[in-house]
Amino acid sequence: MTDESRLAFQANKSARIIRNLCELYGLSLQEATDVYYQSDTSELIEEGVADLQCRSDKYLASVIWEEHLES
């Protein structure tokens, strides 16, 4: 996988997770984006931690939401 395709994959993954945060928890796009980028999990996703890349977007949204509630 080239660097360019890896970055595109990660950007699409992030966008889908943010969309799931909106749908699952009734957040606005701005709120969901803030929750996503303030999470430790988003950093791991951006770093390309392989097991997270394989998880569903909905599952990752729920993990990020739980992380948000605990902070």
QUIBELHU-V70194 format. One record per helix or strand. SS is the DSSP state (A for helix, B for strand). FROM is the first residue (numbers start at 0). LEN is the number of residues. If there is no record, write none. Layout:
BEGIN
ss:SS from:FROM len:LEN
ss:SS from:FROM len:LEN
END
This chain:
BEGIN
ss:A from:2 len:23
ss:A from:28 len:9
ss:A from:39 len:8
ss:A from:49 len:4
ss:A from:56 len:14
END
